[in-house]
Amino acid sequence: MKIVDVIASPGLTGFYFDDQKAIKCGATQDGFTCCGEPQTLGFKAVRQRGESISVMLILEDGQVASGDCAAVQYSGCGGRDPLFLAEDFIPIILEEIAPKLVGQELDSFRDLVGVIENLERPNGDRYHTAIRYGVSQAILDGVAKAKKKTMTEVILEEYELPMILEPIPIFTQTGDDRYDNADKAIIKRAGVLPHALINNVETKLGKNGELLLGYVEWLRNRIMTLGGDDYRPVLHIDVYGTIGIAFEDDIERMVEYFVKLEKAALPLHLRIEGPMDAGSLKGQIEQLKSLREALKAHGVKVEIVADEWCNTYEDIVKFVDAQAADMVQIKTPDLGGIQNTIEAVIYAKKFGVGAYVGGSCNETDGGARTAVHVSLATRPDQMLAKPGMGVDEGLMIVSNEMSRTLAVLKRGLRNPSSAMR
């Protein structure tokens, strides 16, 4: 089955682009908007709408395969590619990428995405990570449609992975509405919660960690009250380096604080994402490794999740090789082609490190559905409910796609002769 045409359309994401540099320089919030002058190239406001591009491959038989190009909320900072606006990048996709796709056979996902991932622009630059992300999704969908299989089955076959027909725990994020949204996640029995967006020492963590400690106690009690005896989700909280700031990166003091957090969470298991930010890849690996080893030496079972400075496949390999974290977040848009997410999960699991297929609130429903198929095939420890910062919409999209796909796969096993869809 060949690709006969490529078209593209502008779209919205499930959240917004935020100028992180301007926010750090003192931009203030007014309602849901942010006041101040943008500081990062390409931004026209400190907060502006998130944009995406749907790339559609027209197949010989008239089927349409699609993928969504999208970038993370804090684009253009921390070594990431610049702001991704539809009007800037649709011409690049149609004029430079499309001619390379038209006429290609959709017989191998890995072969075709390998070609696109390594393409260079006329000026020698690589294509924006968002473009590689969306085009790779479309190719995966195209190969699945050409072979009349699910995207999960394509990945299983091409990467020689075992089929396991069990759901993946879904991680819901509350954003700043960490109380009401936690209730939503509990009522809907999310497997992992709440993220909680603990990104400020004074207002969210507490100078001695007391605010987060109180929140963990509240959350544990709330789960026990609303969830019932048979509901024991994992607690996963992203602290954006604030524990390191509050405790001045003193490992001994941090371990003492983690002991308190673990006690407050019991009987629930606790993960802390990004406990400190060392300011560099090398420093982050060293500091996280030191903290992880100290926690284990003291018998503390709280897990450390790597996020900051763990952006690309190559970064993930370095964190895994160093055994610097119990789990790595695999932030799908930052890795470019979706094959890099697949390979990152496989690599982390091979060496006994937890894998979290994450991403961004600033993605689309299409990207979220593709991530479900990646997760069902590669079996990470958890995946993010996305897009958006509310609980209901992202959890619905991810959970329903997972349930549908598992039902289809189970039917195929029961009726091998009629498994073609």
For each residue, the residues with C-beta under 8 A, 3 or more apart:
1: 59 60 61 105 106 107 142 145 146
2: 59 60 103 104 105 106
3: 6 57 58 59 101 102 103 104 106 142
4: 58 59 60 102 103
5: 57 58 98 102
6: 3 55 56 57 58 93 94 97 98 101 102
7: 55 56 58 94
8: 53 54 55 56 90 93 94
9: 53 54 56
10: 51 52 53 86 87 90
11: 51 52 53 54 68 86 364
12: 49 50 51 52 364
13: 16 49 50 51 52 70 362 363 364 387
14: 50 361 362 363 364 365 386 387 388 393 394
15: 50 73 360 361 362 387 388 389
16: 13 47 48 49 50 73 362
17: 43 47 48 49 50 51 71 73 75 83 362
18: 23 34 46 47 73 74
19: 22 23 27 34 38 39 40 43 45 46 47 76
20: 23 24 40 74 77 78
21: 24 25 39 40 77
22: 19 25 27 34 36 37 38 39 40 43 46
23: 18 19 20 27 34 46
24: 20 21
25: 21 22 36 39
26: 36
27: 19 22 23 34 35 36 37 46
28: 34 35 36
29: 32 33 34 35
30: 33 34 35
31:
32: 29 47
33: 29 30 45 46 47
34: 18 19 22 23 27 28 29 30 45 46 47
35: 27 28 29 30 46
36: 22 25 26 27 28 46
37: 22 27 46
38: 19 22 43 44 45 46
39: 19 21 22 25 43
40: 19 20 21 22 43 75 76 77 83
41: 76 82 83
42: 75 76 82 83 85
43: 17 19 22 38 39 40 46 48 76 83
44: 38 48
45: 19 33 34 38 48
46: 18 19 22 23 27 33 34 35 36 37 38 43
47: 16 17 18 19 32 33 34
48: 16 17 43 44 45
49: 12 13 16 17
50: 12 13 14 15 16 17 70 73 362
51: 10 11 12 13 17 84 85 86
52: 10 11 12 13 68 69 70 84 86 130 134 363 364
53: 8 9 10 11 68 69 86 89 90 93 130 131 134
54: 8 9 11 66 67 68 69 134 366
55: 6 7 8 66 67 68 69 93 134 135 137 138
56: 6 7 8 9 64 65 66 138
57: 3 5 6 64 65 66 101 106 138 139 141 142
58: 3 4 5 6 7 62 63 64
59: 1 2 3 4 62 63 64 65 106 142 145 146
60: 1 2 4
61: 1
62: 58 59
63: 58 59 145
64: 56 57 58 59
65: 56 57 59 106 138 139 141 142 144 145
66: 54 55 56 57 137 138 141 366
67: 54 55 133 134 135 136 137 138 139 140 141 366 367 370
68: 11 52 53 54 55 134 137 363 364 366 367
69: 52 53 54 55 84 89 93 128 130 131 133 134 135
70: 13 50 52 84 130 133 134 333 360 362 363 364 367
71: 17 75 80 81 83 84 128 129 130 333 360 362
72: 75 80 331 333 334 359 360 362
73: 15 16 17 18 50 360 361 362
74: 18 20 77 78 80
75: 17 40 42 71 72 80 81 82 83 84
76: 19 40 41 42 43 80 81 82 83
77: 20 21 40 74 80
78: 20 74 311
79: 311
80: 71 72 74 75 76 77 129 311 334
81: 71 75 76 84 128 129 130
82: 41 42 75 76 128
83: 17 40 41 42 43 71 75 76
84: 51 52 69 70 71 75 81 88 89 128 130
85: 42 51 88 89
86: 10 11 51 52 53 89 90
87: 10 90
88: 84 85 91 92
89: 53 69 84 85 86 92 93 128 130 131
90: 8 10 53 86 87 93 94
91: 88 94 95
92: 88 89 95 96 97 121 127 128 131
93: 6 8 53 55 69 89 90 96 97 98 131 135
94: 6 7 8 90 91 97 98
95: 91 92 98 99
96: 92 93 99 100 121 122 127
97: 6 92 93 94 100 101 116 119 127 131 135
98: 5 6 93 94 95 101 102
99: 95 96 102
100: 96 97 104 115 116 119
101: 3 6 57 97 98 104 116 135
102: 3 4 5 6 98 99
103: 2 3 4
104: 2 3 100 101 112
105: 1 2 108
106: 1 2 3 57 59 65 112 139 142 143 145 146
107: 1 111 143 146
108: 105 111 112 143 158
109: 112 113 139 140 143 154 155 158 339
110: 113 114 158 159 339
111: 107 108 114 115
112: 104 106 108 109 115 116 139 143
113: 109 110 116 117 135 136 139 140 337 338 339
114: 110 111 117 118 339
115: 100 111 112 118 119
116: 97 100 101 112 113 119 127 132 135 136 139 337
117: 113 114 132 136 336 337 339 340
118: 114 115
119: 97 100 115 116 126 127
120: 124 125 126 127
121: 92 96 124 125 126 127
122: 96
123:
124: 120 121
125: 120 121
126: 119 120 121 132
127: 92 96 97 116 119 120 121 131 132
128: 69 71 81 82 84 89 92 131 132
129: 71 80 81 132 133 333 334 335 336
130: 52 53 69 70 71 81 84 89 133 134 333
131: 53 69 89 92 93 97 127 128 134 135
132: 116 117 126 127 128 129 135 136 336 337
133: 67 69 70 129 130 136 137 332 333 335 336 337 338 367
134: 52 53 54 55 67 68 69 70 130 131 137 138 367
135: 55 67 69 93 97 101 113 116 131 132 138 139 337
136: 67 113 116 117 132 133 139 140 336 337 338 339
137: 55 66 67 68 133 134 140 141 338 366 367 370
138: 55 56 57 65 66 67 134 135 141 142
139: 57 65 67 106 109 112 113 116 135 136 142 143
140: 67 109 113 136 137 143 144 151 154 155 338 370 373
141: 57 65 66 67 137 138 144 145 151 370
142: 1 3 57 59 65 106 138 139 145 146
143: 106 107 108 109 112 139 140 146 147 154
144: 65 140 141 147 149 150 151 153 154
145: 1 59 63 65 106 141 142 148
146: 1 59 106 107 142 143
147: 143 144 153 154
148: 145 420 421
149: 144 153 154 157 420 421
150: 144 153 154 373 405 408 409 421
151: 140 141 144 154 155 370 373 374
152: 155 156 373 376 377 405 409
153: 144 147 149 150 156 157 163 409
154: 109 140 143 144 147 149 150 151 157 158
155: 109 140 151 152 158 159 161 342 373 374 377 378
156: 152 153 159 160 161 162 163 377
157: 149 153 154 160
158: 108 109 110 154 155
159: 110 155 156 342 346 377 378
160: 156 157
161: 155 156 346 377 378 379
162: 156
163: 153 156 409
164: 379
165: 406 409 410 413
166: 406
167: 170 402 403 406
168: 357 372 375 376 379 380 382 383 402
169: 191 192 234 381 382 383
170: 167 190 191 192 382 383 384 385 395 398 399 402
171: 190 191 192 193 195 236 356 358 382 383 384 385
172: 181 184 185 188 190 192 193 194 195 385 391 394 395
173: 193 194 195 196 197 361 384 385 389 391 394
174: 177 178 179 181 182 185 193 194 195 196 197 389 391
175: 178 181 195 197 361 389 390
176: 197
177: 174 180 181 389 390
178: 174 175 181 182 194 196 197 215
179: 174 182 183 218
180: 177 183 184
181: 172 174 175 177 178 184 185 194 390 391
182: 174 178 179 185 186 193 194 196 219 222
183: 179 180 186 187 222 226
184: 172 180 181 187 188 390 391 392
185: 172 174 181 182 188 190 193 194 233 391 395
186: 182 183 189 190 193 222 223 226 227 231 233
187: 183 184 226
188: 172 184 185 391 392 395
189: 186 227 231 233
190: 170 171 172 185 186 193 233 385 391 395
191: 169 170 171 233 234 382
192: 169 170 171 172 233 234 235 236 382
193: 171 172 173 174 182 185 186 190 233 234 235 236
194: 172 173 174 178 181 182 185 219 235 236 237
195: 171 172 173 174 175 236 237 238 273
196: 173 174 178 182 215 237 238
197: 173 174 175 176 178 204 238 240
198: 204 205 212 237 238 239 240 242
199: 204 238 239 240 242
200: 203 204 205 242
201: 204 205 206 207 242 245 246
202: 205 206 207
203: 200 211
204: 197 198 199 200 201 211 212 242
205: 198 200 201 202 209 211 212 239 242 243 246
206: 201 202 209 210 211 212 213 214 246
207: 201 202 210 246
208: 246
209: 205 206 212 213 243 246 247 257 260 261
210: 206 207 213 214
211: 203 204 205 206 214 215
212: 198 204 205 206 209 215 216 237 239 261
213: 206 209 210 216 217 260 261 264
214: 206 210 211 217 218
215: 178 196 211 212 218 219
216: 212 213 219 220 235 237 261 264 265 270
217: 213 214 220 221 264
218: 179 214 215 221 222
219: 182 194 215 216 222 223 235 265
220: 216 217 223 224 235 264 265 266 268
221: 217 218 224 225
222: 182 183 186 218 219 225 226
223: 186 219 220 226 227 231 232 233 268
224: 220 221 227
225: 221 222
226: 183 186 187 222 223
227: 186 189 223 224 231 232 233
228: 231
229:
230:
231: 186 189 223 227 228
232: 223 227 267 268
233: 185 186 189 190 191 192 193 223 227 268
234: 169 191 192 193 268 269 270 271 382
235: 192 193 194 216 219 220 265 268 269 270 271
236: 171 192 193 194 195 270 271 273 305 382
237: 194 195 196 198 212 216 270 271 272 273
238: 195 196 197 198 199 273 274 305 307
239: 198 199 205 212 242 243 272 273 274 275
240: 197 198 199 274 277 308
241: 244 245 274 275 276 277 308
242: 198 199 200 201 204 205 239 245 246
243: 205 209 239 246 247 254 257 272 275 276
244: 241 247 248 249 254 275 276 277 278 287
245: 201 241 242 248 276
246: 201 205 206 207 208 209 242 243
247: 209 243 244 250 253 254 257
248: 244 245 253
249: 244 254 276 278 287
250: 247 253 254
251: 254 255 290 291 294
252: 255 256 294
253: 247 248 250 256 257
254: 243 244 247 249 250 251 257 258 275 276 291 294
255: 251 252 258 259 291 294 295 298 300
256: 252 253 259 260
257: 209 243 247 253 254 260 261
258: 254 255 261 262 272 295 300 302
259: 255 256 262 263 298 300
260: 209 213 256 257 263 264
261: 209 212 213 216 257 258 264 265 270 272 302
262: 258 259 265 266 270 300 301 302
263: 259 260 266
264: 213 216 217 220 260 261
265: 216 219 220 235 261 262 268 269 270 302
266: 220 262 263
267: 232
268: 220 223 232 233 234 235 265
269: 234 235 265 301 303
270: 216 234 235 236 237 261 262 265 302 303
271: 234 235 236 237 302 303 304 305 326 327
272: 237 239 243 258 261 275 302 303 304 305
273: 195 236 237 238 239 305 306 307 329
274: 238 239 240 241 277 305 306 307 308
275: 239 241 243 244 254 272 288 291 304
276: 241 243 244 245 249 254 284 287 288 291
277: 240 241 244 274 284 308 309
278: 244 249 283 284 286 287 309
279: 283 284
280: 283 284 309
281: 284 285 309 315 318
282: 285 286
283: 278 279 280 286 287
284: 276 277 278 279 280 281 287 288 306 308 309 310 324
285: 281 282 288 289 309 318 319 322 324
286: 278 282 283 289 290 324
287: 244 249 276 278 283 284 290 291
288: 275 276 284 285 291 292 304 306 319 324 325
289: 285 286 292 293 322 323 324
290: 251 286 287 293 294
291: 251 254 255 275 276 287 288 294 295 304
292: 288 289 295 296 304 323 324 325 326
293: 289 290 296 297
294: 251 252 254 255 290 291 297 298
295: 255 258 291 292 298 300 302 304
296: 292 293 299 300
297: 293 294
298: 255 259 294 295
299: 296
300: 255 258 259 262 295 296
301: 262 269
302: 258 261 262 265 270 271 272 295
303: 269 270 271 272 326 327 354
304: 271 272 275 288 291 292 295 325 326 327
305: 236 238 271 272 273 274 325 326 327 328 329 354 356
306: 273 274 284 288 309 310 319 324 325 327 328 329
307: 238 273 274 310 329 331
308: 240 241 274 277 284
309: 277 278 280 281 284 285 306 315
310: 284 306 307 315 316 319 325 328 329 331
311: 78 79 80 315 331 334 335
312: 315 316 334 335 336 340
313: 316 317 335 340 343 344
314: 317 318
315: 281 309 310 311 312 318 319
316: 310 312 313 319 320 328 330 344 347 348
317: 313 314 320 321 344 347
318: 281 285 314 315 321 322
319: 285 288 306 310 315 316 322 324 325 328 353
320: 316 317 323 328 347 348 351 353
321: 317 318 351
322: 285 289 318 319
323: 289 292 320 351 353
324: 284 285 286 288 289 292 306 319
325: 288 292 304 305 306 310 319 328 353
326: 271 292 303 304 305 353 354
327: 271 303 304 305 306 353 354 355 356 381
328: 305 306 310 316 319 320 325 344 348 353 354 355 356
329: 273 305 306 307 310 356 358
330: 316 335 341 344 345 348 355 356 357 358 380
331: 72 307 310 311 334 335 358 359 360
332: 133 335 338 341 357 358 359 360 363 367 371
333: 70 71 72 129 130 133 359 360 363 367
334: 72 80 129 311 312 331
335: 129 133 311 312 313 330 331 332 338 340 341 344
336: 117 129 132 133 136 312 340
337: 113 116 117 132 133 135 136 340
338: 113 133 136 137 140 332 335 341 342 370 374
339: 109 110 113 114 117 136 342 343
340: 117 312 313 335 336 337 343 344
341: 330 332 335 338 344 345 357 371 374
342: 155 159 338 339 345 346 374 377 378
343: 313 339 340 346 347
344: 313 316 317 328 330 335 340 341 347 348 355
345: 330 341 342 348 349 355 357 374 375 378 379 380
346: 159 161 342 343 349 350 378
347: 316 317 320 343 344 350 351
348: 316 320 328 330 344 345 351 353 354 355 380
349: 345 346 352 353 355 378 379 380
350: 346 347
351: 320 321 323 347 348
352: 349
353: 319 320 323 325 326 327 328 348 349
354: 303 305 326 327 328 348 380 381
355: 327 328 330 344 345 348 349 378 380 381
356: 171 305 327 328 329 330 380 381 382 383 384
357: 168 330 332 341 345 371 374 375 378 380 382 383 384
358: 171 329 330 331 332 383 384
359: 72 331 332 333 363 367 368 371 384 386
360: 15 70 71 72 73 331 332 333 363 386 387
361: 14 15 73 173 175 386 387 388 389 394
362: 13 14 15 16 17 50 70 71 72 73 387
363: 13 14 52 68 70 332 333 359 360 367 368 386 387
364: 11 12 13 14 52 68 70 367 368 387
365: 14 368 369 387 397
366: 54 66 67 68 137 369 370
367: 67 68 70 133 134 137 332 333 359 363 364 370 371 386 387
368: 359 363 364 365 371 372 385 386 387 394 397 398 401
369: 365 366 372 373 397 398 401
370: 67 137 140 141 151 338 366 367 373 374
371: 332 341 357 359 367 368 374 375 383 384 386 398
372: 168 368 369 375 376 383 398 401 402 405
373: 140 150 151 152 155 369 370 376 377 401 405
374: 151 155 338 341 342 345 357 370 371 377 378
375: 168 345 357 371 372 378 379 380 383 402
376: 152 168 372 373 379 402 405 406
377: 152 155 156 159 161 342 373 374
378: 155 159 161 342 345 346 349 355 357 374 375
379: 161 164 168 345 349 375 376
380: 168 330 345 348 349 354 355 356 357 375 383
381: 169 327 354 355 356
382: 168 169 170 171 191 192 234 236 356 357
383: 168 169 170 171 356 357 358 371 372 375 380 398
384: 170 171 173 356 357 358 359 371 394 398
385: 170 171 172 173 190 368 391 394 395 397 398 399
386: 14 359 360 361 363 367 368 371 394 397 398
387: 13 14 15 360 361 362 363 364 365 367 368 393 394 397
388: 14 15 361 393 394
389: 15 173 174 175 177 361
390: 175 177 181 184 393 394
391: 172 173 174 181 184 185 188 190 385 394 395
392: 184 188 395 396
393: 14 387 388 390 396 397
394: 14 172 173 361 368 384 385 386 387 388 390 391 397 398
395: 170 172 185 188 190 385 391 392 398 399
396: 392 393 399 400
397: 365 368 369 385 386 387 393 394 400 401
398: 170 368 369 371 372 383 384 385 386 394 395 401 402
399: 170 385 395 396 402 403
400: 396 397 403 404
401: 368 369 372 373 397 398 404 405
402: 167 168 170 372 375 376 398 399 405 406
403: 167 399 400 406 407
404: 400 401 407 408
405: 150 152 372 373 376 401 402 408 409
406: 165 166 167 376 402 403 409 410
407: 403 404 410 411
408: 150 404 405 411 412 421
409: 150 152 153 163 165 405 406 412 413
410: 165 406 407 413 414
411: 407 408 414 415 419
412: 408 409 415 416 419
413: 165 409 410 416 419
414: 410 411
415: 411 412 418 419
416: 412 413 419
417:
418: 415
419: 411 412 413 415 416
420: 148 149
421: 148 149 150 408
